Amino acid sequence: MWAASDLEGLLQGKPSFPLAELSERARLDLGPDPEVELPLVDLGRQYRSIKSEVDAALLEAVASTDYVLGEELGRFEHDFATYCGVRHCVGVGSGTAAIHLVLEAQGVSQGDEVIAPANTFFGTVMPVLRLGATPVLVDCDEETATIDTEAVLAAIGPRTRGVLAVHLYGHPANMSPLQELCARHGLFLVEDSAQAHGARYRGRRTGGLADAAAFSFYPSKNLGAYGDGGAVTTDDGELAERIRLLRNLGQSSKYVHGAEGWNERLDTIQAAVLRVKLRHLDRWNALRRRHAEAYREALAETGVRTPEVASWAEHVWHIFAVRTLRRDDLRSALAADGTATGLHYPVPLHLQPALAPLNSKVGAFPVTEALANDLLSLPMFPELEPQEIGRVADVIGAWSSAWAAETRI
């Protein structure tokens, strides 16, 4: 468990836990590993399943020579906006860029505060810092691991400008209370949908539940490019136009710069890949849900805690993470069997060295800290086979039985 000495070591640049080792253990390899028989994510299987479609799309995009802000990008933006049920989609360079451009377009700047969950990837709050604002972290809900609405209410202050609601692991945040709260206090609400492509909240897809949503198309995502990529979705036409301006060096027309923008465009070639994959997304998500149910059934008697799904949510299982107090021991047992696992996330956001100026204390966010200690992500991708899920469950079952026998001695 986290201790006061952990935070003290972090602030002095001398962590009392093996930070470098944790970083290595949490690393996600997208390529083959000769020591791993069952990877956490297998993009090779996905590529082979759509090879003819995606190869043709790539060759066509290359042959067009229309590589930057090309027609294929416009077609993808139209398709993805339609998929999310919104009027506008703006393709950008990454999920982090999507958050940054939304916040900048909303006018976030020096002295402002933006509320965000402590239980998320660092990329959620990095744009807040880059804009000179302060991320105000809050704890997460025990059941869903997403942002705690009551904690958000308690964190609102005179400098609060908005809220970043993260749909974590593929499970949407509880948006209705956040929508009402933000409307009452005059705050903007942004979805971090980097892990929730196609997820639904009370029947509506993520991407259309707030003032804007930020998506990542990192290769391992449910909808992933062949490199970095991201998008902003919104019903606000003025906001969309502002983001289009900012992503393209602030150019209102060629060589006319109306703002201090950025070079954060989604490549046309990546858009071509994403258009192909978008046609398969719902089928892939359905397979993920089937795999999650198989995991939950197979692990029911093992003593590990499997994730819950709120009644109002349609989960898309970007990550399937179980909980156990002996997480590292279980991870070692799975590794010995050739099964890769992941940690999401081993160092809580408020204890990251880059956020030391926030002066957070160990124990400030107990649910987040417990998840950092206990969660272990198991292999999850659409092409996973039933026997592979069974293999993982058998290892966990044997490990659990050995642990139970050991505690009886």
C-alpha positions in Angstrom: 0.0 0.0 0.0 1.0 3.6 -0.4 2.7 5.2 2.6 3.8 8.7 3.5 7.4 7.8 2.7 6.3 7.1 -0.9 5.2 10.7 -1.4 8.2 12.1 0.4 10.5 10.2 -1.9 8.7 11.3 -5.0 8.9 15.0 -4.0 12.7 14.5 -3.4 13.1 12.7 -6.7 14.0 9.5 -4.8 10.9 7.3 -4.8 10.9 4.6 -2.1 9.2 2.2 -4.6 10.8 1.1 -7.9 9.4 3.7 -10.2 11.5 2.7 -13.1 10.4 -0.9 -12.6 6.8 0.1 -12.3 7.1 2.0 -15.6 8.6 -1.0 -17.3 5.9 -3.3 -15.8 3.1 -1.0 -16.9 4.5 -0.7 -20.5 2.2 -1.8 -23.3 4.1 -3.6 -26.1 2.1 -3.5 -29.3 4.6 -5.8 -31.1 5.4 -9.5 -30.6 7.3 -10.6 -27.5 9.0 -13.9 -27.8 8.4 -14.7 -24.1 4.7 -14.0 -24.3 2.3 -16.6 -25.7 -0.9 -14.6 -25.0 -0.4 -10.8 -25.3 -2.4 -8.1 -23.6 -3.4 -6.8 -27.0 -2.8 -8.5 -30.4 -2.9 -6.0 -33.3 -1.5 -8.6 -35.7 -4.7 -10.7 -35.4 -6.8 -7.6 -36.1 -4.8 -6.6 -39.1 -5.0 -10.0 -40.6 -8.8 -10.0 -40.2 -9.2 -6.8 -42.2 -6.1 -7.0 -44.4 -7.7 -6.8 -47.8 -9.9 -3.8 -46.8 -7.2 -1.8 -45.0 -4.5 -2.5 -47.6 -6.7 -1.2 -50.3 -7.6 1.9 -48.3 -4.0 2.6 -47.6 -2.9 2.2 -51.2 -5.7 4.4 -52.3 -4.7 7.1 -49.7 -1.1 6.9 -50.7 -1.9 7.1 -54.4 -4.1 10.2 -53.9 -1.0 12.2 -52.7 -3.6 14.1 -50.7 -1.8 13.5 -47.4 -2.7 16.6 -45.2 -6.3 17.6 -44.6 -7.3 15.5 -47.5 -10.7 14.4 -48.7 -10.5 11.1 -46.8 -10.1 13.0 -43.6 -13.3 14.9 -44.3 -15.1 11.6 -45.0 -13.9 10.1 -41.8 -14.9 13.2 -39.8 -18.4 12.9 -41.3 -18.7 9.2 -40.6 -17.5 9.4 -37.0 -19.7 12.4 -36.2 -22.7 10.4 -37.5 -21.6 7.4 -35.5 -21.4 9.5 -32.3 -24.7 11.2 -33.0 -23.3 14.7 -33.2 -23.0 17.4 -35.9 -19.2 17.9 -35.9 -16.0 15.9 -35.7 -12.5 17.5 -36.0 -9.6 15.1 -36.6 -6.5 16.0 -34.6 -3.0 14.6 -33.9 -3.7 12.6 -30.7 -6.1 12.2 -27.8 -4.0 14.6 -25.7 -4.2 17.2 -28.5 -8.0 16.8 -28.6 -8.3 17.6 -24.9 -5.8 20.5 -25.3 -7.6 22.1 -28.2 -11.0 21.8 -26.6 -9.7 23.5 -23.4 -7.9 26.2 -25.3 -11.0 26.8 -27.5 -13.0 27.1 -24.2 -10.6 29.8 -23.1 -8.9 28.0 -20.3 -5.8 29.9 -19.3 -3.5 30.9 -16.4 -5.2 30.9 -13.0 -8.2 28.7 -14.1 -9.0 25.4 -12.5 -10.4 22.3 -14.2 -11.7 19.4 -12.2 -10.6 15.9 -13.3 -10.5 12.4 -11.7 -7.3 11.3 -10.0 -7.9 7.8 -11.5 -6.9 8.4 -15.1 -3.9 8.5 -17.5 -1.6 11.5 -17.2 -2.6 12.7 -20.7 -6.0 13.7 -19.3 -4.6 16.6 -17.2 -1.4 17.4 -19.1 -3.2 19.9 -21.4 -4.5 21.7 -18.3 -1.0 22.2 -17.1 0.2 23.3 -20.5 -2.4 26.0 -20.6 -1.2 27.4 -17.3 -4.3 26.2 -15.4 -4.5 23.9 -12.4 -6.0 20.5 -12.4 -8.2 19.9 -9.3 -8.3 16.2 -8.7 -11.1 14.2 -7.2 -11.6 10.6 -6.3 -13.5 8.0 -8.3 -16.6 5.9 -7.7 -15.9 2.5 -6.1 -18.2 0.6 -8.5 -17.3 2.1 -11.9 -13.8 3.6 -11.2 -15.0 6.8 -12.9 -15.3 10.3 -11.5 -17.3 10.7 -8.3 -20.0 13.3 -8.8 -20.3 14.3 -5.2 -16.5 14.9 -5.1 -16.8 17.1 -8.1 -19.5 19.2 -6.4 -17.3 19.6 -3.3 -14.3 20.7 -5.5 -16.0 23.6 -7.3 -14.5 26.9 -6.4 -14.5 30.5 -7.7 -11.8 29.7 -10.3 -13.4 26.5 -11.6 -14.0 26.6 -15.4 -15.0 23.1 -16.2 -15.0 19.4 -15.6 -13.2 16.6 -17.5 -15.3 13.4 -17.2 -13.2 10.3 -18.1 -15.0 7.2 -19.5 -12.5 4.7 -18.0 -11.7 1.2 -19.3 -14.7 1.4 -21.7 -17.2 2.2 -19.0 -19.0 5.6 -19.3 -19.0 8.1 -16.4 -22.3 8.9 -14.8 -23.1 11.9 -17.0 -26.6 13.1 -16.0 -25.5 14.4 -12.6 -22.5 16.0 -14.1 -24.5 17.6 -16.9 -26.9 19.1 -14.3 -24.1 20.2 -12.0 -22.2 21.9 -14.7 -25.3 23.7 -16.1 -26.2 24.9 -12.6 -22.7 26.3 -12.0 -22.0 27.6 -15.5 -19.1 25.2 -16.2 -18.2 23.5 -19.4 -18.2 19.7 -19.5 -15.8 17.6 -21.6 -15.8 13.9 -22.1 -12.4 12.1 -22.2 -13.6 9.3 -24.5 -10.1 7.9 -25.2 -11.1 4.4 -24.0 -14.8 4.4 -24.8 -15.4 4.4 -28.6 -19.0 3.2 -29.0 -19.9 2.9 -25.4 -23.4 4.1 -24.4 -24.8 6.0 -21.5 -28.6 5.6 -21.1 -28.8 4.6 -24.7 -26.7 7.5 -26.1 -23.2 7.0 -27.4 -20.2 8.7 -25.8 -19.0 11.6 -27.8 -22.3 13.4 -27.7 -22.9 13.7 -23.9 -21.2 17.0 -23.1 -20.1 20.3 -24.7 -17.4 18.3 -26.5 -15.6 15.0 -26.3 -12.0 14.1 -26.9 -11.1 10.7 -28.5 -7.7 9.0 -28.9 -7.0 6.7 -31.9 -3.8 5.3 -30.4 -3.2 1.8 -32.0 -4.4 -0.3 -29.1 -7.7 1.6 -28.7 -11.1 0.0 -29.6 -10.9 2.2 -32.7 -7.1 2.6 -33.3 -5.1 4.1 -36.1 -1.7 2.9 -37.3 0.0 5.6 -35.3 -1.1 8.5 -33.2 -4.4 10.2 -33.9 -7.4 11.8 -32.2 -10.6 13.7 -32.7 -13.0 16.1 -31.1 -16.8 15.6 -31.4 -19.3 18.3 -30.6 -22.7 19.8 -31.5 -21.3 23.3 -31.1 -20.4 24.7 -34.6 -18.5 27.6 -33.3 -16.4 25.5 -31.0 -15.7 23.1 -33.9 -14.6 25.9 -36.2 -12.3 27.3 -33.5 -10.7 23.9 -33.0 -10.3 23.5 -36.8 -8.4 26.8 -36.8 -6.2 25.9 -33.8 -5.3 22.4 -35.2 -4.0 24.0 -38.4 -1.5 26.6 -37.2 -4.3 29.1 -36.7 -4.8 29.5 -40.5 -8.1 31.0 -41.5 -6.9 30.6 -45.2 -3.6 29.7 -46.7 -0.8 31.8 -45.1 -3.3 33.9 -43.2 -3.1 33.1 -39.5 -5.9 34.4 -37.3 -4.7 32.7 -34.1 -1.6 31.2 -32.5 -2.5 27.7 -33.4 -0.8 24.3 -33.4 0.3 21.7 -35.9 -2.2 19.0 -34.7 -3.8 17.6 -37.8 -5.0 14.0 -38.2 -3.2 12.5 -41.2 -5.2 11.6 -44.2 -3.6 8.1 -44.3 -4.7 7.5 -40.7 -8.2 8.7 -41.5 -8.3 6.1 -44.3 -7.4 3.3 -41.8 -10.0 4.6 -39.3 -12.8 4.7 -41.9 -12.2 1.0 -42.5 -12.0 0.1 -38.8 -15.1 2.1 -37.9 -17.2 -0.2 -40.0 -16.1 -3.1 -37.7 -16.2 -1.2 -34.4 -19.7 -2.4 -33.2 -18.9 -6.0 -34.0 -15.6 -5.8 -32.2 -17.2 -4.2 -29.2 -19.8 -6.9 -29.1 -17.0 -9.5 -29.1 -15.3 -7.6 -26.2 -18.6 -7.8 -24.2 -18.8 -11.5 -24.9 -15.2 -12.0 -23.7 -15.8 -10.0 -20.6 -18.9 -12.1 -19.7 -16.8 -15.2 -20.2 -14.1 -13.9 -17.9 -16.6 -13.0 -15.3 -18.2 -16.4 -15.4 -14.9 -18.3 -15.4 -13.5 -16.2 -12.5 -16.6 -16.2 -10.3 -15.2 -18.7 -7.8 -11.5 -17.7 -7.8 -11.7 -14.9 -5.2 -10.5 -12.2 -7.6 -13.0 -9.3 -8.0 -14.2 -8.8 -11.5 -15.5 -5.4 -12.7 -19.1 -4.3 -12.4 -21.2 -2.6 -15.1 -23.7 0.1 -14.0 -27.3 -0.5 -15.0 -27.2 2.7 -17.2 -24.0 1.8 -19.1 -23.1 -0.2 -22.2 -19.5 -1.1 -21.6 -17.1 -1.6 -24.5 -14.3 -3.2 -22.4 -11.2 -1.5 -23.7 -9.6 -2.9 -20.5 -10.7 -5.9 -18.4 -9.1 -5.3 -15.0 -9.6 -7.6 -12.0 -8.9 -6.7 -8.4 -6.8 -8.7 -5.8 -4.8 -7.7 -2.8 -2.0 -9.9 -4.1 -1.9 -8.3 -7.5 1.8 -8.6 -8.2 1.9 -12.2 -7.1 -0.9 -13.0 -9.5 0.8 -11.1 -12.3 3.9 -13.2 -11.7 1.9 -16.4 -11.9 0.3 -15.4 -15.2 3.7 -14.3 -16.6 5.2 -17.7 -15.8 2.4 -19.2 -17.9 3.2 -16.8 -20.8 0.3 -14.5 -20.3 0.9 -10.7 -20.5 -1.0 -8.4 -18.2 -1.1 -4.6 -17.6 -1.3 -2.1 -14.8 -3.8 0.8 -15.2 -2.4 2.7 -13.4 0.3 1.8 -11.0 1.3 5.3 -9.8 -1.8 7.4 -8.9 -2.1 10.7 -10.7 -1.8 12.8 -7.6 1.5 11.0 -6.7 3.1 11.6 -10.1 6.3 13.6 -9.8 5.0 16.1 -12.5 2.1 16.9 -10.2 4.1 17.4 -7.0 3.2 21.2 -7.0 -0.4 20.2 -6.2 0.8 19.1 -2.8 -1.5 16.1 -2.6 -1.0 13.8 0.3 -1.1 10.0 0.4 -4.6 9.0 1.4 -6.2 12.0 -0.3 -8.0 9.8 -2.8 -8.4 6.4 -1.1 -10.4 4.7 -3.9 -7.9 5.7 -6.5 -5.0 4.5 -4.4 -6.7 1.2 -3.7 -7.2 0.6 -7.4 -3.5 1.5 -8.1 -2.5 -1.2 -5.7 -5.0 -3.9 -6.6 -6.0 -3.7 -10.3 -4.5 -6.1 -12.9 -5.6 -5.9 -16.6 -6.0 -9.2 -18.4 -5.7 -9.9 -22.1 -8.6 -8.2 -24.0 -9.1 -7.8 -27.7 -11.9 -8.8 -30.1 -10.0 -11.8 -31.6 -9.4 -13.5 -28.2 -10.3 -17.1 -28.3 -12.5 -18.9 -25.7 -9.7 -21.4 -24.9 -7.4 -18.4 -24.2 -9.8 -17.0 -21.7 -10.1 -20.5 -20.2 -6.3 -20.7 -20.0 -6.1 -17.4 -18.1 -9.0 -18.5 -15.8 -7.3 -21.8 -15.1 -4.0 -20.1 -14.0 -5.9 -17.7 -11.8 -8.0 -20.6 -10.3 -4.8 -22.6 -9.5 -3.1 -19.5 -8.1 -6.2 -18.8 -5.9 -6.4 -22.4 -4.6 -2.6 -22.4 -3.8 -3.1 -19.1 -1.9 -6.1 -20.4 0.0 -4.1 -23.5 1.0 -1.2 -21.4 2.0 -3.3 -19.3 4.3 -4.7 -22.4 6.0 -1.2 -23.6 7.0 
